[in-house]
Amino acid sequence: MAISQIHIMETLVLLLSLFGIDHVANGNVDCTRINSCSCRMSNTSEIIDLKPLSRSNEPRFNYTHSDTDGSYNYLYNPCQSFVTKVTGCTNQVDDTAVARVKSDQSSCATVGRQDKSTFVVQNGHVQVVYFSEDASVAVVLLLQCDMNLTVPEFSAQQDTPTQYSMILRHQCACPGVQCKDTGGDVTGSQGLSIGTYLCIAFLVIAVVYIVAGVAFMKFHRHAEGADIIPNHNFWTSIPGLVKDGGVFVYENTIRRKQNSYEKI
């Protein structure tokens, strides 16, 4: 969605919120607010519920972004408020949904409250709009439905000094889905674990070893048949070595222990 569209929608929602309107329709579809993290679709009566993503007394999401005035951490927790444990955080309310903390922890502020939220349907996407204590700041959370994503993807940034945008992609953003959160740290995308990197590195090394080895044996040593496999004798001897090792362990541990029991 273009930033200008977000700004227009935020302004509209801000004006409507002053009159106690808790949802904005797009065409014939809207999502009526149930609480700060769930709403009911008007066309299907299905519910979008972010509660499975919520954590108790701490933010579920922590995203770092370099804004025009420095690097900031955007902390967000759906449904339940949290307290930011930052020394310089003197501008935070009890009902925090979204907090913006300077990366050096010199300052922070609540930019969105749980009780000051409304739901918007814009271009087919449901958005949750959070407001600050005095409604001078708006935060738009764009929900992107992904039925297969159990580890959420989250990002946030500053659009203007009084407007922020966030994106949450997960199966909990889908109407009528009994979603779950498999946990793990969340950044801008679903990251790879150290084990995955090691597996990738191993596969790459193995492919390079086989391809380069076969080419060397084939074109440099003019080998044929099974001999083109690099270190052919070593690899063919591995099954026998494994067998010998197993027999050695059996003979020197399990069998010896059984013989000791028989003597007793």
MITI-353435 format. One record per atom (N, C-alpha, C, O): x negated, y negated, z negated. Coordinates in steps of 0.1 Angstrom, whole numbers, plus 5000, padded with zeros to 4 digits. Layout:
N
XYZ/...
REM end
This chain:
264
499250125000/500050005000/499149885000/498149874993/499549785008/498749665009/498849584996/499849584989/497749514992/497749444979/498749334979/499349304969/499049274991/500049164991/501449224988/502249154981/501749344992/502949404989/503049434974/504149414968/501949474968/501949494954/502249374946/503049364936/501649264950/501849134944/503249084944/503849034935/503849104956/505249064958/506149144949/507049084942/505949274949/506749364940/506549334925/507549334918/505349304921/505049274907/505849144903/506449134892/505849044912/506548924909/507948944908/508648884899/508549024917/509949054917/510349134904/511349104897/509549234900/509749304888/509649224876/510449234866/508649134876/508549034864/509748954862/510248934851/510348904873/511548814872/512748904867/513448854859/512849024873/513949104869/513849154855/514849164848/512649174850/512449224836/512949124826/513349154815/512848994830/513348894821/514748904818/515348844808/515548964828/516948984826/517349124821/518549164822/516349204817/516649334811/516849444821/517449544818/516449424834/516649524844/515449614844/514349574845/515649754842/514549844840/514249924852/513450024851/514849904864/514449974876/514749884888/515749804887/514049904899/514249834911/514449934922/513650024924/515449914930/515750014941/515149974954/514949854956/514750074961/514250054975/515250114984/515250234986/516050034991/517050094999/518150144990/518750074982/518450274992/519550344984/518950424973/519650504967/517650424971/516950514962/516350424951/515650324953/516550464938/515850414927/515550514917/516050634918/514750484907/514450574896/514750504883/514050414879/515750554877/516250484864/515450524852/515250644850/514950434845/514150454834/514750534823/515850504818/514150644818/514550724807/513750674794/514350644784/512450674796/511550614786/510350554793/510450534805/509350524786/508150464792/507450544802/506650494809/507650674802/506950764811/507750854819/507250954825/509050834820/509950924828/511150844833/511550744827/511550884845/512750824851/513550934859/512951034862/514750894863/515550994870/515850934884/516350824885/515551014894/515850974908/517350964911/518051054907/517750854917/519150834920/519750924931/520950954931/518850974940/519351044951/519351194948/520151274955/518551244939/518551394936/518851424922/518951544918/518851324913/518951344898/517751414892/517851454881/516751434900/515551494895/514651394886/514751274889/513951444877/513251364868/511751364870/511151474872/511151254870/509651244870/509251224856/509651124849/508351304850/508051304836/506451314835/505951414839/505851214830/504451214828/503951254814/502751254811/504951304806/504551334792/503551444791/502651434782/503551544800/502451654799/501051594800/500051664796/500951474806/499551414807/499151334795/498051274794/500051314785/499851224774/498951294764/499051414762/498151214757/497451254746/497751184733/498351074734/497451234722/497851174709/496751084704/495651134701/497050954702/496150854696/494850834704/493950774699/494850864717/493750834725/494150834740/495150894743/493450754748/493850744762/493450874770/492450934768/494450914778/494151034787/493251004798/492451084802/493250874803/492450834814/491450724811/491850634803/490350734816/489250634814/488550614827/487750704831/488750504834/488150484847/487350354847/487850254843/486150364852/485250244853/485350184867/485250254877/485450054867/485449984880/484749844879/484849784869/484049814889/483349684889/484249574895/484449564907/484849494886/485649384890/484849264893/483649264892/485549154897/484849034901/484048974889/483148904891/484648994877/484048934865/483249034857/482949004845/482849144863/482049244855/482549384856/483549404863/481949474850/482349614849/483249644838/482949604826/484349714840/485349734830/485849884830/485749944841/486249924818/486850054817/488350034816/488849954807/489150104824/490550104823/491050224816/490850334821/491650204804/492150314796/493650324797/494350224796/494150444800/495650454802/496050584795/495450694796/497250574788/497850694783/499350684785/499950594779/499950774792/501450764793/502150814781/501650894773/503350754779/504250794768/503750744754/504550674747/502650774749/502250744736/501150634736/500250624744/501250544726/500350434724/499050484718/498950594713/497950414720/496650444714/495950324709/496350214713/494950344701/494150234696/492750254702/492150354701/492150144707/490850144713/489850124702/489950014695/488950214700/487950204689/486750124695/485650174697/486949994697/485849904702/485749794693/486649724689/484449754689/484249654679/484749514684/485349444676/484649484696/485049354702/486449354706/486949254712/487249454702/488649464707/489549394697/490049454687/489749264699/490549184690/491949144696/492749084689/492149184708/493349144715/494149264720/494549274731/494349364711/495049484714/496249494705/496249474693/497449534711/498649554703/498849694699/498149784704/499849724691/500049864686/500649954697/500550074696/501349894706/502149974716/501349974730/501949964740/500050004729/499249994741/499550114750/499550224746/499750084763/499750184774/498550174782/497950274786/498150054785/496950024794/496049924787/496549814783/494749954785/493849864780/492649844789/492249934796/492149724790/490949684798/489849654789/489849544782/488749734790/487649714781/486349684789/486049754798/485649584785/484449554792/483449664789/483349724778/482649704799/481849824798/480749814787/480349914781/480349694784/479449674772/480149664759/479549644749/481449684759/482349684747/482349554740/482549554728/482049444747/482049314741/483449254739/483649164731/484349304747/485749254746/486749354752/486349444760/487949344748/489049424754/490349364752/490549274744/491349404760/492649354758/493749454763/493449534772/494849444757/496049524762/496649454774/497149344772/496649514785/497249454797/498549524801/499249474809/498949624794/500249694796/500749754783/499949834777/502049734780/502649794768/503549904772/504149904783/503750004763/504650114766/506150064767/506850104775/506549974757/507849934757/508249824767/509349794769/507149774774/507449674785/507049744798/506149694805/507849844802/507549914814/508849924822/509949934816/508749934835/509949954844/509550034856/508350054858/510550084863/510250174874/510650114887/511750054888/509850134898/510050074911/509950184921/509050264920/510850184931/510650264943/510350174955/511150094959/509150194960/508650104971/508050194982/507150264979/508550184994/508150265005/508050415002/507150485006/509050454995/509150604992/508350644980/508450764976/507550554974/506750594963/507250534950/507650414949/507250614939/507650564926/506450494919/505350554919/506750384913/505750304906/506250274892/507350254890/505250284883/505550234869/504850104867/503650094869/505550004863/505049874861/505049844846/506049834840/503849814841/503649784827/503349634826/502649574835/503749574815/503549424813/502849404800/502949494790/502149294799/501449264786/502449204776/503649194779/501949174764/502849124753/503649014757/504849014755/503048914764/503848794768/504348794783/504748694788/504148914789/504648934803/503848854813/504348824824/502648804809/501848724818/500948804827/500448764837/500848934823/499949024831/500849154835/501549204826/500649194847/501349314852/500349424857/499349384863/500649544854/499849654859/500849754866/501749804860/500549774879/501349864887/500650004888/499550014893/501350104884/500850244885/501550314896/502750334895/500850344907/501450414918/501350564916/500250614914/502450634917/502450774915/502450844928/503250824937/501450934930/501251014942/501451154939/500751214932/502551214945/502951354943/501951444950/501751434962/501451544942/500651654948/500951784940/500551804929/501751864946/502251984939/501152084935/501352154925/500052084942/498952174939/497852124930/496952194927/498051994926/496951934918/497251944903/498251884898/496552024895/496752034881/495751954873/496051924861/494651914879/493751814872/493951684879/493651664891/494551584871/494951454878/493751374883/492651384877/494051294893/493051204898/493551064895/494751034897/492750974890/493150844885/492150744889/490850764889/492550624893/491750504896/492450384892/493650374891/491650274890/492250144886/491350034890/490150054892/491949914892/491149794896/491949674893/493149674891/491149564893/491849424892/492149374906/491249364914/493349324908/493749264920/493549114919/492949044928/494049054908/493948914905/493748904890/493849004883/493448794884/493248784870/494448824861/494348854850/495648824868/496848864860/497548984866/498649014862/496949054876/497549164882/496549274884/495449254889/496949404880/496049514881/496849624888/498049634887/496149714895/496749834901/496049954897/494849964896/496850064896/496350194892/496950304901/498150274906/496350414904/496850524912/496650644904/495550684899/497750724903/497750854896/498250964906/499450954910/497451054909/497751164918/497851294910/496751334904/498951364910/499051484902/500451544905/501351474910/500651674901/501951734902/503051674893/504251684896/502551604882/503551544873/504151424880/505151374875/503551374891/504151264898/505251304908/505851224915/505551434908/506551484917/507951504909/507951554898/509051464915/510351474909/510651624907/510451704916/511251654895/511751784893/510751894891/511152014892/509551864888/508451964886/508151984872/507951884864/508052104867/507552144854/506052144855/505452244857/505452024853/504052014855/503252054843/503752064832/501952064845/500952094834/499652024837/499351994848/498951994826/497651934827/496652034822/496652074811/495652074831/494652174828/493552114820/492552184817/493551984818/492551924810/491351884818/491351884830/490251844811/489051804818/488951654819/489951584818/487751604821/487551464822/488051414836/487851494846/488551294836/489151244849/488351124853/488151034845/487951124866/487451004872/488250964884/489450994884/487550914894/488350874906/488750984914/489650974922/488151104912/488551224920/488251344912/487551334901/488651454916/488451574909/487051624912/486751664923/486251614901/484751644903/484451794903/485251874900/483251824908/482751954908/481951984895/481251894890/482052104890/481352144878/479852174881/479552194893/479052184871/477652224873/477552364879/476752384887/478452454875/478452584880/478652584895/478152664903/479652504899/479952494914/478752444921/478452494932/478052344916/476852294923/475752394924/475152404934/475652474913/474652584913/474952694924/474052744931/476252724925/476752824935/476452774949/476052844958/476752644951/476552584964/475052584968/474652624979/474252544958/472752544960/472252684963/471452704972/472752784956/472352924958/472752974972/471953034979/473952934977/474452984990/473552915001/473252975011/473252784999/472452715009/471052775010/470552795021/470452804999/469152864999/469152995005/468253035013/470153075002/470253215007/470453205023/469853285030/471253115028/471453105042/470153065049/469853115059/469452965043/468252915049/467153025049/466453045059/467153105038/466153215037/466453325047/465453365054/467653355049/468053465059/467753415073/467153485081/468253305077/468153255090/466653225094/466253275104/465953165085/464553135088/463753265088/462853275096/464053355079/463253475078/463553565090/462553625096/464753575095/465053655107/464353595119/463853665127/464453465120/463753395131/462253425131/461653445142/461653415120/460253435119/459853575122/458953605130/460553675117/460353815120/460553855134/459853935140/461553795140/461953825154/461053765164/460553835173/460753635163/459953565173/458453555170/457653545180/458053565158/456653555154/455953695153/454853715158/456653785147/456153915145/456754015155/456354135155/457753975162/458354055172/458954185166/458854295172/459554175154/460154295148/461454325155/462054235161/461954445153/463154495159/463954575148/463354625139/465254585151/466154665142/466154605128/466254485126/466154695118/466254655104/465054575099/465054505089/463954585107/462654525103/462754375104/461854305099/463754315111/463854175113/464354105100/464253985098/464854185090/465254135078/464054095069/463154185067/463953975065/462753935057/462654015044/463554035037/461354065041/461154145029/462054265029/462654295019/462154335040/463054445041/462854555031/463754605025/461554585029/461254695020/461654655005/462054744998/461454535002/461854484988/463354504986/463754554976/464154454995/465554454994/466154594994/467054624986/465554685002/466054825002/465654894989/466255004986/464554854983/464154914970/464954874958/464854944948/465754764959/466454714947/467454814942/467454834929/468254884950/469154984944/468455094936/468955134925/467355144941/466555244933/465955184920/465955254910/465555064921/464954994909/466054974898/465854994886/467254944903/468354924893/468755054887/469055064875/468755164895/469055294890/468055334880/468355384869/466755314883/465655354874/465755274860/465555334850/466155154861/466355074849/467455124841/467355124829/468555164847/469655214840/469355344833/469755364822/468655434840/468255564834/467355534822/467455604812/466355444824/465455414813/466155364800/465855414789/467155274802/467855224791/468655334784/468755344772/469355424793/470155524787/469255624779/469655664768/468155664785/467255764778/466655714765/466455784756/466355584765/465655524753/466555464743/466055414732/467855454745/468755394736/469955484732/469955544722/470755504742/472055584739/471755724737/472255784727/470855794745/470655934743/469755954731/470056054724/468855864728/467955884716/468855874704/468655944694/469855784704/470755764693/471555884691/471855934679/472055944702/472856064701/472056184695/472556264687/470856194699/469956304694/469656284679/469656384672/469556164675/469356134660/470556174652/470456234641/471756154657/473056194651/473056344650/473556394640/472656414661/472756564661/471756624650/472156724644/470556564648/469656604638/470256594624/470056674615/470956484622/471556464609/472656564606/473256564595/
REM end
